[in-house]
Amino acid sequence: MEIIDKLLPLIGAFLGGVFTLIGIHISNKNNIIQLREKVQTEATQKKSEVLRDKLEELYTLQSKWSGNLVSHHCTYRKVMDDELSYNQALDLQIEADVKFDSQRFFTLAELYFPECHPELEKVKECRGILSDIQMSFRNHYKEVGCGCSKHSKEITKWLGYFNKSIDAYEKKLRSLSMSLI
């Protein structure tokens, strides 16, 4: 009995220590889980915030770029309609002094928002056709020295397609912004 009386406090202390260690282990495990969830939530929020910022910048750049492009082609459409000479159009372009880095627009669009690539490709296609029409007209103007209603009608038609493709692209960007909120 004497041995049991001496061992009983030791067994009690031992069991108390074991239960304390088990409690600490469970507490630490829960703290680690909570910390991971917090870090993951913060990382997700940060990523979403960065994407929102990039999307806002992209939307602004897209608006400026498309406005500049339409203005540029409309100026040359006036040459096609014999409202301006080619030199007057060139002077207007120089006076406008549009300094815009379209590379930033396309870089943001292609790197961060692949969901919008189909709409962006349509925008690029229209831009290419508009440039081709303008180049064709430039060659015509060099040869003949006057406007051409055929080119004017074509560029007007493709400016309409360009506006529709830009509208579709903007709509896609706006829907993306809603998913980032």
C-alpha positions in Angstrom: 0.0 0.0 0.0 2.8 2.3 0.8 4.2 1.9 -2.8 0.7 2.6 -4.2 0.5 5.7 -2.1 3.8 6.9 -3.4 3.1 5.9 -7.1 -0.4 7.4 -7.1 0.8 11.1 -7.2 3.5 10.2 -9.8 0.9 8.5 -12.0 -1.4 11.5 -11.5 1.3 13.9 -12.4 2.3 11.8 -15.4 -1.3 11.6 -16.7 -1.8 15.3 -16.1 1.3 16.0 -18.1 0.2 13.7 -20.9 -3.2 15.3 -21.1 -1.6 18.7 -21.0 0.7 17.8 -23.9 -2.3 16.4 -25.8 -4.2 19.6 -25.2 -1.3 21.7 -26.4 -0.9 19.6 -29.5 -4.6 19.9 -30.4 -4.5 23.6 -29.8 -1.4 24.1 -31.9 -2.9 22.0 -34.7 -6.0 24.1 -34.7 -4.0 27.3 -34.6 -2.0 26.1 -37.6 -5.2 25.3 -39.5 -6.6 28.7 -38.8 -3.3 30.4 -39.8 -3.3 28.5 -43.1 -6.9 29.5 -43.8 -6.1 33.1 -42.9 -3.0 33.2 -45.1 -4.9 31.6 -48.0 -7.8 34.0 -47.6 -5.5 37.0 -47.6 -3.6 35.7 -50.6 -6.9 35.2 -52.5 -8.0 38.7 -51.5 -4.7 40.2 -52.6 -4.8 38.3 -55.9 -8.3 39.5 -56.5 -7.3 43.1 -55.6 -4.4 43.0 -58.1 -6.6 41.6 -60.8 -9.2 44.3 -60.2 -6.5 46.9 -60.4 -5.2 45.4 -63.7 -8.7 45.2 -65.0 -9.4 48.8 -64.2 -6.2 49.8 -66.0 -7.0 47.6 -68.9 -10.5 49.0 -69.3 -9.1 52.6 -69.2 -6.3 51.8 -71.7 -8.8 50.0 -74.0 -11.1 53.0 -74.0 -8.3 55.4 -74.8 -6.8 53.1 -77.5 -10.0 52.4 -79.3 -10.9 56.1 -79.2 -7.6 57.1 -80.7 -7.9 54.4 -83.4 -11.4 55.5 -84.4 -10.3 59.2 -84.4 -7.3 58.3 -86.6 -9.4 56.4 -89.2 -12.2 59.0 -89.2 -9.6 61.6 -90.0 -8.5 59.6 -93.1 -12.1 58.9 -94.0 -12.5 62.6 -94.5 -9.7 62.4 -97.0 -11.5 59.5 -98.7 -14.6 61.8 -98.9 -12.5 64.7 -100.3 -13.2 66.8 -97.2 -9.5 67.0 -96.4 -6.3 66.6 -98.3 -3.9 63.8 -97.3 -1.4 66.5 -96.0 -4.2 68.1 -93.9 -4.9 64.7 -92.4 -1.3 64.2 -91.6 -1.1 67.7 -90.1 -4.1 66.9 -87.9 -2.5 63.6 -86.7 0.7 65.5 -85.9 -1.2 68.2 -84.0 -3.2 65.5 -82.1 0.2 64.3 -80.9 -1.3 61.1 -79.5 1.3 59.4 -77.3 -0.1 56.1 -76.4 1.6 52.8 -75.6 -0.7 50.2 -77.0 1.8 47.6 -76.0 0.7 48.0 -72.3 -2.9 47.5 -73.3 -2.2 44.3 -75.2 0.2 43.0 -72.6 -2.4 43.3 -69.8 -5.1 41.9 -71.9 -3.1 38.8 -73.0 -1.3 38.1 -69.7 -4.0 38.6 -67.1 -7.4 38.0 -68.9 -7.3 35.0 -71.2 -11.1 34.7 -70.8 -11.4 37.7 -73.1 -9.1 36.5 -75.8 -11.8 35.6 -78.3 -13.3 39.1 -78.1 -9.8 40.7 -78.3 -9.0 38.7 -81.4 -12.1 40.1 -83.1 -11.0 43.6 -82.1 -7.5 42.9 -83.5 -9.0 41.5 -86.7 -11.1 44.7 -87.3 -8.0 46.8 -86.5 -6.0 44.9 -89.1 -8.7 45.3 -91.8 -9.1 49.0 -91.0 -5.3 49.4 -91.5 -5.4 47.5 -94.7 -8.2 49.7 -96.1 -6.3 52.8 -95.1 -3.1 51.5 -96.7 -5.0 50.6 -99.9 -6.4 54.1 -99.9 -3.0 55.6 -99.4 -1.8 53.8 -102.5 -4.8 54.9 -104.4 -4.3 58.5 -103.3 -0.7 58.5 -104.4 -1.8 57.4 -107.8 -4.9 59.5 -108.3 -4.6 62.3 -105.8 -8.2 62.4 -104.7 -10.7 60.6 -102.4 -12.4 57.4 -103.1 -16.0 56.6 -102.0 -15.3 52.8 -102.2 -12.6 53.1 -99.5 -14.8 55.5 -97.5 -17.7 53.0 -97.5 -15.5 50.1 -96.6 -13.8 52.0 -93.7 -17.2 53.2 -92.4 -18.5 49.6 -92.5 -15.4 48.3 -90.7 -15.4 51.1 -88.1 -19.0 49.9 -87.3 -17.7 46.3 -86.9 -14.8 47.6 -84.8 -17.2 49.5 -82.5 -19.3 46.3 -82.1 -16.2 44.2 -81.3 -15.0 46.8 -78.8 -18.5 46.9 -77.2 -18.4 43.1 -76.9 -14.9 43.3 -75.4 -16.0 45.9 -72.9 -19.0 43.8 -71.9 -16.7 40.8 -71.3 -14.4 43.0 -69.2 -17.4 44.3 -67.1 -18.6 40.7 -66.5 -15.1 39.8 -65.3 -15.1 42.8 -62.9 -18.4 41.5 -61.4 -16.7 38.1 -60.8 -13.8 39.8 -59.0 -16.0 41.6 -56.4 
